[in-house]
Amino acid sequence: MIDTEGDCAEWDFPADPGAVRTARAVVRKQLGEWDLAPLGDVTVLLVSELVTNSLRYASGPIGVRLVRPVDPMGTLRVEVSDPLPDPPLERTAGPDDEGGRGLQLVARSARSWGTRPGRTGRTGKTVWFELALPG
């Protein structure tokens, strides 16, 4: 686990299609409680993409973690974890492809993003992104 300062909220979801809707709802609610509602739409969109990606390829629980920094000029860190160790592959989707745009959305919408091995004591990987806090 990466050391972070600030408030942290995290959830684990079963690997079923309802996880996407539930993840969107709890993330939006938490951002509202932290007075970060202006980040709601983009955060929920990117979480949806990453949780959907996890559902497509992994068969275990999916973790979602939000970290709000102490510094008001900092970034909101969002992490989505699953038990599959292989990092996601960014690919170019054709105009008629139904998928393949999730990581492109993350890369274009986030201040930064990346992947790392799963948390200590867990297998798998974590895909993370950071969004600038509203000024």
URLINWO-V752544 format. One line per field, one symbol per residue. ss: DSSP state (a for helix, b for strand, c for the rest). burial: I if it has 9 or more other ideal C-beta (glycine too) atoms within 8 Angstrom, else O. A space follows every 10 residues. Layout:
ss->???
burial->???
This chain:
ss->ccccccbbbb bbbccccaaa aaaaaaaaaa aaacccaaaa aaaaaaaaaa aaaaaaaccc cbbbbbbbcc ccccbbbbbb bbcccccccc cccccccccc caaaaaaaac cbbbbbbccc ccccbbbbbb bbccc
burial->OOOOOIOIOO IOIOIOOOII OIIIOIIIOI IIOOOIOOII OIIIIIIIII IIIIIOOIOI IIIIIIIIIO OOOIIIIIII IIIIOOOIOO OOIOOOOOOO IIIIIIIOII OOIOOOOIOO OOOIIIIIII IOIOO
